[in-house]
Amino acid sequence: MNYLPEVFLPARDEFIAAIDIGTTKVTTFIGSVKKNNIIEIKGFGTAQCRGIKKGLVVDINEATKSILNSIGIAEKATNMFVDSAFIGVTGKHISFLNNWTELNINSPSKVIRKSDVDKLLGIANRVNLSSEHYILHTLIKQFSIDDEKDIFDPVGLSTDKLAVELLIIYGSVIPIKNIINSVKAANIEIEDIILEALASSEAVLTSEEKESGVIMLDIGGGTTDVAIYKNRKMVFTYCLPVGGDLITNDISIGLNIPFAKAEEIKKKFANVDYNFYETLNKINMGDLKLDRNKAALNIRLYSIVSDRVKELLNIVKEKIEAYGFIHSIPCGIVVTGGTANLKGITALATSVFNMPVRVGLPVEFEGPSEAVSNPIYATAAGLLKYANQIKNFIDLGQFEDKRQKSRSFISRFRDFITRVLKNGNLEQGV
């Protein structure tokens, strides 16, 4: 039971659009949902992104142009028109809190009713955040009755006291406003804004991994998104404001070449598997116009890339260790995002975390092979999957308290801004 309002469910063949606005690229996916809940990707468009740095908008005009370019390519590929979409959000401003709330059951029978659950969730959602923060997701981690935890559906059970634990994910208002304004300038209505770590997890993790315990790492161009699942629930999320661009920058400095040329070398030749470099001697690197010893160049490139990736993974490990999760993750690590394409990434991550590692590709998707077989598109694919959950109230293991989701995101966000403006704490603009 999902404790949701009765609303009209859209037709199963309705098209959904999702836009992943990353530091290095903007990707637009257009898809539909088949009868077996498989997402069919009808087409997609990817364009170079300008105006975004580490997940944050730094130039709205450039960001809007990048969004329009991506949408235009997707529309041409599908012969469809995009006027609304689900949008991903990330950045170091994203944080979370756990909120545990209790409610006494006062009925003579002590049987929990749906109205009791609704009342409890209403109380639990009243968290005391500053006006500078906006709640993106309210995820139900577990219900509890008396001393019994991990109750999935409490309705019909008897108890004196019902409790719920929520994972409340929130972000800073200003970065979210900048994303909204960039998308609005492209004449796109925002259906909802979804945490990218949540979207990527929905795309690449299996239900078994979520149940047993798993860490998802989405290493993008400017950020690394982390999500940890246990007992089917997200229990931790974090955004590290570094990603593949840092590797490119190191190559640029280490080889004394322009950033664009360093990015080209990274995509063509970089990896973190030393044994692979024996085969690089057979590759013609002359088109890169690098006049130096190829063997020495290979060794230098390996050292630069592996050192930076290892440092990034160790930062993530330290963060996870600080929260006490590192020793309770049986299913190990799932690495996705563009950096997951580096040869040797699984072996290197295994050595850092001392647990099994696999590369995460979108699962339960159909469509162009490039879209469903490349980890670089995990977030865009996951946005479609999570959007389907929101639109059709499908339970994927950890349902959201979606009682407000029947209203548009812009409507909800505008109401929030209006309340804040009454206190004189925020400039107008949405």
C-alpha positions as CSV (number, residue, x, y, z in Angstrom):
1,M,0.0,0.0,0.0
2,N,1.5,3.3,-1.1
3,Y,-0.7,5.8,0.9
4,L,-1.3,7.9,-2.2
5,P,-4.2,9.9,-3.5
6,E,-6.5,8.4,-6.1
7,V,-5.4,10.0,-9.3
8,F,-5.8,9.3,-13.0
9,L,-3.0,7.2,-14.2
10,P,-1.6,8.2,-17.6
11,A,-1.8,5.8,-20.5
12,R,1.0,3.2,-20.5
13,D,2.1,4.3,-24.0
14,E,2.6,7.9,-22.9
15,F,6.0,9.3,-23.7
16,I,8.3,10.6,-21.0
17,A,11.3,12.9,-21.4
18,A,14.2,13.2,-19.1
19,I,17.1,15.6,-19.2
20,D,20.4,14.9,-17.5
21,I,22.2,18.3,-17.2
22,G,25.8,17.4,-16.4
23,T,29.1,19.3,-16.3
24,T,30.4,18.0,-19.6
25,K,27.2,17.0,-21.5
26,V,23.5,17.4,-21.5
27,T,21.5,14.2,-22.4
28,T,17.8,14.1,-23.3
29,F,16.1,10.7,-23.3
30,I,12.6,10.2,-24.8
31,G,11.0,6.9,-23.8
32,S,7.8,5.1,-23.1
33,V,6.7,2.3,-20.7
34,K,5.8,-1.1,-22.1
35,K,3.3,-3.4,-20.4
36,N,5.9,-5.3,-18.5
37,N,7.3,-2.0,-17.1
38,I,10.3,-2.2,-19.4
39,I,11.3,1.3,-20.4
40,E,11.7,1.6,-24.2
41,I,14.1,4.4,-25.1
42,K,12.7,5.9,-28.4
43,G,15.7,8.1,-29.0
44,F,18.1,10.5,-27.3
45,G,20.2,13.5,-27.9
46,T,23.6,14.4,-26.3
47,A,25.2,17.8,-26.6
48,Q,28.3,19.4,-25.1
49,C,27.4,21.3,-21.9
50,R,28.5,24.8,-21.2
51,G,27.5,26.9,-18.3
52,I,27.6,24.1,-15.7
53,K,30.4,23.5,-13.3
54,K,30.5,20.6,-10.7
55,G,26.7,20.2,-11.1
56,L,26.0,23.9,-10.6
57,V,24.8,26.5,-13.1
58,V,27.4,29.2,-13.6
59,D,26.0,30.7,-16.8
60,I,22.2,30.4,-17.4
61,N,22.4,31.5,-21.1
62,E,25.0,28.9,-22.0
63,A,23.3,26.2,-20.0
64,T,20.0,26.9,-21.7
65,K,21.7,26.7,-25.2
66,S,23.2,23.4,-24.2
67,I,19.8,22.1,-23.1
68,L,18.2,23.3,-26.3
69,N,20.9,21.6,-28.4
70,S,20.3,18.2,-26.6
71,I,16.6,18.4,-26.9
72,G,16.8,19.3,-30.6
73,I,18.9,16.2,-31.3
74,A,16.5,14.0,-29.4
75,E,13.5,15.5,-31.1
76,K,15.1,14.9,-34.5
77,A,16.0,11.3,-33.6
78,T,12.4,10.5,-32.6
79,N,10.3,12.9,-34.6
80,M,8.7,14.0,-31.3
81,F,8.2,17.3,-29.6
82,V,9.4,17.8,-26.1
83,D,7.6,20.4,-24.0
84,S,8.0,18.9,-20.5
85,A,10.6,16.7,-18.9
86,F,12.0,15.3,-15.6
87,I,15.2,16.9,-14.6
88,G,18.2,15.6,-12.7
89,V,20.0,17.6,-9.9
90,T,23.3,17.0,-8.1
91,G,26.0,19.1,-6.5
92,K,27.8,19.5,-3.2
93,H,24.7,21.4,-1.9
94,I,22.7,18.2,-1.7
95,S,22.4,16.7,1.8
96,F,20.1,14.4,3.8
97,L,18.8,13.8,7.3
98,N,17.1,10.9,9.0
99,N,13.9,11.7,10.8
100,W,12.3,9.3,13.3
101,T,8.7,10.1,14.3
102,E,6.3,8.3,16.6
103,L,2.5,8.3,16.9
104,N,0.3,6.8,19.6
105,I,-2.6,4.6,18.3
106,N,-5.6,5.7,20.3
107,S,-8.3,3.6,18.8
108,P,-9.8,1.0,21.2
109,S,-8.8,-1.9,18.9
110,K,-5.2,-0.6,18.5
111,V,-5.4,-1.6,14.8
112,I,-3.4,0.7,12.5
113,R,-5.5,2.4,9.9
114,K,-4.5,4.1,6.7
115,S,-5.5,7.4,8.3
116,D,-3.0,6.7,11.2
117,V,-0.2,6.3,8.6
118,D,-1.2,9.5,6.8
119,K,-1.2,11.4,10.1
120,L,2.2,10.0,11.0
121,L,3.7,10.9,7.7
122,G,2.3,14.4,7.9
123,I,4.0,14.9,11.3
124,A,7.2,13.3,10.1
125,N,7.4,15.7,7.1
126,R,7.4,18.8,9.3
127,V,11.2,19.1,9.6
128,N,12.8,22.3,10.7
129,L,15.0,23.2,7.7
130,S,16.2,26.8,7.0
131,S,14.6,28.8,4.3
132,E,17.7,28.3,2.2
133,H,16.9,24.6,1.7
134,Y,14.3,22.8,-0.3
135,I,13.2,19.2,0.2
136,L,13.6,17.1,-3.0
137,H,12.6,13.7,-1.8
138,T,11.0,12.2,1.3
139,L,11.9,8.5,1.2
140,I,10.3,6.1,3.7
141,K,13.0,3.8,5.1
142,Q,10.9,1.8,7.5
143,F,8.0,1.6,9.8
144,S,8.2,0.3,13.4
145,I,5.6,-1.0,15.8
146,D,6.7,-1.5,19.4
147,D,10.2,-2.9,19.2
148,E,9.7,-4.5,15.8
149,K,11.6,-2.6,13.0
150,D,11.7,-2.9,9.2
151,I,7.9,-3.1,8.9
152,F,7.0,-2.5,5.3
153,D,3.2,-2.1,5.5
154,P,1.8,-1.5,9.0
155,V,-1.9,-1.1,8.0
156,G,-3.9,-3.8,9.8
157,L,-1.3,-4.5,12.4
158,S,-2.0,-3.9,16.1
159,T,0.2,-1.8,18.3
160,D,0.2,1.0,20.9
161,K,2.8,3.1,19.1
162,L,3.6,3.4,15.4
163,A,6.8,4.9,14.2
164,V,8.4,5.8,10.8
165,E,11.9,6.6,9.8
166,L,12.3,9.0,6.8
167,L,15.3,9.8,4.7
168,I,14.8,13.4,3.7
169,I,16.9,14.6,0.9
170,Y,17.2,18.4,0.4
171,G,19.3,20.9,-1.5
172,S,20.1,24.6,-1.5
173,V,17.4,26.8,-3.0
174,I,19.6,29.0,-5.1
175,P,21.3,26.2,-7.2
176,I,17.9,24.6,-7.7
177,K,16.4,27.9,-8.8
178,N,19.2,28.3,-11.3
179,I,18.5,24.8,-12.8
180,I,14.8,25.7,-13.0
181,N,15.4,29.0,-14.7
182,S,17.8,27.4,-17.2
183,V,15.2,24.8,-18.2
184,K,12.3,27.3,-18.2
185,A,14.4,29.5,-20.6
186,A,14.4,26.5,-23.0
187,N,10.5,26.5,-22.8
188,I,10.4,23.2,-21.1
189,E,7.9,22.6,-18.3
190,I,9.5,20.8,-15.4
191,E,7.6,17.7,-14.4
192,D,9.8,17.1,-11.4
193,I,13.4,17.4,-10.2
194,I,15.0,14.1,-9.2
195,L,18.3,13.5,-7.3
196,E,20.7,12.1,-9.9
197,A,22.2,9.6,-7.4
198,L,18.6,8.2,-7.0
199,A,18.1,8.1,-10.7
200,S,21.4,6.3,-11.5
201,S,20.7,3.8,-8.8
202,E,17.3,2.9,-10.3
203,A,19.0,2.4,-13.6
204,V,21.9,0.1,-12.7
205,L,21.1,-1.6,-9.4
206,T,19.3,-4.9,-9.1
207,S,16.6,-5.6,-6.5
208,E,18.9,-8.3,-5.0
209,E,21.7,-5.8,-4.6
210,K,19.5,-3.2,-2.9
211,E,18.2,-5.9,-0.5
212,S,21.6,-7.2,0.5
213,G,23.5,-4.0,0.6
214,V,25.3,-2.2,-2.2
215,I,27.2,1.1,-3.0
216,M,26.5,2.9,-6.2
217,L,29.2,5.3,-7.5
218,D,28.3,7.5,-10.5
219,I,31.5,9.2,-11.6
220,G,30.6,11.9,-14.0
221,G,32.5,14.8,-15.5
222,G,32.3,17.2,-12.6
223,T,30.8,15.2,-9.7
224,T,30.8,11.8,-8.2
225,D,27.4,10.7,-6.8
226,V,27.3,8.1,-4.1
227,A,24.3,6.1,-2.9
228,I,24.1,3.3,-0.4
229,Y,21.2,0.8,-0.3
230,K,20.4,-1.7,2.4
231,N,17.2,-3.7,2.9
232,R,15.9,-2.3,-0.4
233,K,16.2,1.3,1.0
234,M,18.6,4.2,0.2
235,V,20.3,4.9,3.5
236,F,23.0,7.3,2.5
237,T,23.8,9.7,-0.4
238,Y,26.6,12.1,-1.0
239,C,28.0,14.2,-3.9
240,L,31.7,14.7,-4.2
241,P,32.4,17.8,-6.4
242,V,35.1,16.1,-8.5
243,G,34.9,13.7,-11.4
244,G,36.4,12.8,-14.8
245,D,37.3,16.4,-15.6
246,L,39.9,16.3,-12.9
247,I,41.5,13.4,-14.7
248,T,41.5,15.4,-17.9
249,N,43.0,18.4,-16.1
250,D,45.8,16.2,-14.7
251,I,46.6,14.9,-18.2
252,S,46.6,18.4,-19.6
253,I,49.1,19.6,-16.9
254,G,51.2,16.4,-16.9
255,L,51.6,16.2,-20.6
256,N,51.7,20.0,-21.1
257,I,48.9,19.9,-23.7
258,P,45.5,21.8,-24.0
259,F,42.5,20.6,-22.1
260,A,40.6,19.6,-25.2
261,K,43.5,17.5,-26.4
262,A,43.8,15.9,-23.0
263,E,40.1,15.0,-23.1
264,E,40.7,13.4,-26.5
265,I,43.6,11.4,-25.1
266,K,41.6,10.3,-22.1
267,K,38.7,9.0,-24.2
268,K,40.9,7.2,-26.7
269,F,43.7,5.8,-24.5
270,A,43.4,6.4,-20.8
271,N,42.9,3.4,-18.5
272,V,43.9,2.2,-15.1
273,D,45.1,-1.3,-16.2
274,Y,48.9,-1.3,-16.5
275,N,48.9,-4.5,-18.5
276,F,46.8,-2.9,-21.1
277,Y,49.5,-0.4,-22.0
278,E,51.5,-3.2,-23.8
279,T,48.9,-3.0,-26.5
280,L,49.1,0.8,-26.9
281,N,52.4,0.5,-28.7
282,K,50.3,-0.9,-31.6
283,I,48.1,2.2,-31.7
284,N,49.0,5.1,-33.9
285,M,49.0,8.2,-31.7
286,G,50.4,10.4,-34.5
287,D,47.0,12.1,-35.1
288,L,47.3,13.6,-31.6
289,K,50.5,15.4,-32.8
290,L,52.5,14.4,-29.7
291,D,56.2,14.4,-30.6
292,R,57.6,12.2,-27.8
293,N,58.6,8.6,-27.0
294,K,55.4,6.5,-27.1
295,A,56.4,4.0,-24.4
296,A,57.3,6.8,-22.0
297,L,54.1,8.6,-22.9
298,N,52.1,5.4,-22.1
299,I,53.7,5.0,-18.7
300,R,53.2,8.6,-17.9
301,L,49.6,8.6,-18.9
302,Y,48.9,5.4,-16.9
303,S,50.5,7.0,-13.8
304,I,48.5,10.3,-14.1
305,V,45.1,8.6,-14.6
306,S,45.5,5.7,-12.1
307,D,46.8,8.1,-9.3
308,R,43.9,10.5,-9.7
309,V,41.2,7.7,-9.9
310,K,42.7,6.0,-6.9
311,E,42.7,9.3,-5.0
312,L,39.0,9.9,-5.9
313,L,38.0,6.4,-4.8
314,N,39.9,6.7,-1.5
315,I,38.0,10.0,-0.8
316,V,34.7,8.2,-1.3
317,K,35.9,5.3,0.9
318,E,36.8,7.6,3.7
319,K,33.4,9.3,3.5
320,I,31.6,5.9,3.6
321,E,33.8,4.7,6.5
322,A,32.9,7.8,8.5
323,Y,29.2,6.8,8.4
324,G,30.0,3.2,9.4
325,F,28.8,1.5,6.2
326,I,31.9,0.1,4.7
327,H,31.8,-3.3,6.5
328,S,28.1,-4.1,5.8
329,I,27.9,-4.1,2.1
330,P,27.8,-7.7,0.8
331,C,27.1,-6.8,-2.9
332,G,30.0,-4.4,-3.1
333,I,30.4,-1.5,-5.5
334,V,28.6,-0.7,-8.7
335,V,30.5,1.9,-10.7
336,T,28.7,3.8,-13.4
337,G,29.0,7.1,-15.3
338,G,31.5,8.0,-17.9
339,T,34.6,7.1,-15.8
340,A,33.3,3.6,-15.5
341,N,34.4,3.1,-19.2
342,L,38.1,3.2,-18.1
343,K,39.7,-0.2,-18.6
344,G,40.7,-1.6,-15.3
345,I,38.3,0.4,-13.2
346,T,36.8,-2.7,-11.6
347,A,40.2,-4.1,-10.5
348,L,41.4,-0.7,-9.2
349,A,38.2,-0.1,-7.2
350,T,38.3,-3.7,-5.8
351,S,41.8,-3.0,-4.5
352,V,40.7,0.2,-2.9
353,F,37.5,-1.0,-1.3
354,N,38.4,-4.7,-0.8
355,M,35.0,-5.8,-2.0
356,P,33.5,-7.0,-5.3
357,V,33.0,-4.3,-8.0
358,R,31.1,-4.3,-11.3
359,V,30.3,-1.7,-14.0
360,G,26.7,-0.7,-13.9
361,L,24.8,-0.5,-17.2
362,P,21.1,0.4,-17.5
363,V,18.9,-2.7,-16.7
364,E,15.3,-3.2,-17.8
365,F,15.6,-0.9,-20.7
366,E,15.2,-1.4,-24.5
367,G,16.3,0.9,-27.2
368,P,19.4,2.0,-29.2
369,S,22.4,-0.1,-28.1
370,E,24.5,3.0,-27.4
371,A,21.9,4.2,-24.9
372,V,21.4,0.9,-23.0
373,S,25.0,-0.4,-23.1
374,N,27.0,2.6,-22.0
375,P,27.3,3.6,-18.3
376,I,27.6,7.3,-19.4
377,Y,23.9,7.3,-19.9
378,A,22.9,5.7,-16.6
379,T,21.5,8.9,-15.1
380,A,19.3,9.8,-18.1
381,A,18.0,6.3,-18.2
382,G,17.3,6.3,-14.5
383,L,15.5,9.6,-14.7
384,L,13.0,7.9,-17.1
385,K,12.6,4.9,-14.7
386,Y,12.1,7.0,-11.6
387,A,9.7,9.3,-13.6
388,N,7.6,6.3,-14.4
389,Q,7.4,5.5,-10.7
390,I,6.3,9.0,-9.9
391,K,3.7,9.2,-12.7
392,N,2.3,5.7,-12.1
393,F,2.9,5.3,-8.4
394,I,4.9,2.0,-8.9
395,D,6.6,0.7,-5.8
396,L,10.3,0.0,-6.6
397,G,11.1,-1.0,-3.0
398,Q,11.4,2.3,-1.3
399,F,8.4,4.4,-2.1
400,E,8.2,8.1,-1.6
401,D,5.6,10.0,0.3
402,K,4.0,11.3,-2.9
403,R,0.9,12.9,-1.6
404,Q,2.2,16.2,-2.9
405,K,3.5,14.8,-6.2
406,S,0.0,15.1,-7.9
407,R,0.9,18.8,-8.1
408,S,3.5,20.0,-10.5
409,F,7.0,20.6,-9.3
410,I,6.9,24.3,-10.3
411,S,3.7,24.8,-8.4
412,R,5.2,23.2,-5.3
413,F,8.4,25.1,-5.6
414,R,6.6,28.4,-6.2
415,D,4.5,27.9,-3.1
416,F,7.7,27.3,-1.1
417,I,9.3,30.5,-2.5
418,T,6.2,32.5,-1.7
419,R,6.3,31.3,1.9
420,V,10.0,32.2,2.1
421,L,9.4,35.7,0.6
422,K,6.9,36.5,3.3
423,N,9.8,36.3,5.7
424,G,12.0,38.4,3.4
425,N,14.8,35.8,3.1
426,L,15.1,35.1,-0.6
427,E,15.1,37.1,-3.8
428,Q,12.2,36.6,-6.2
429,G,12.8,34.9,-9.6
430,V,10.7,31.8,-10.1
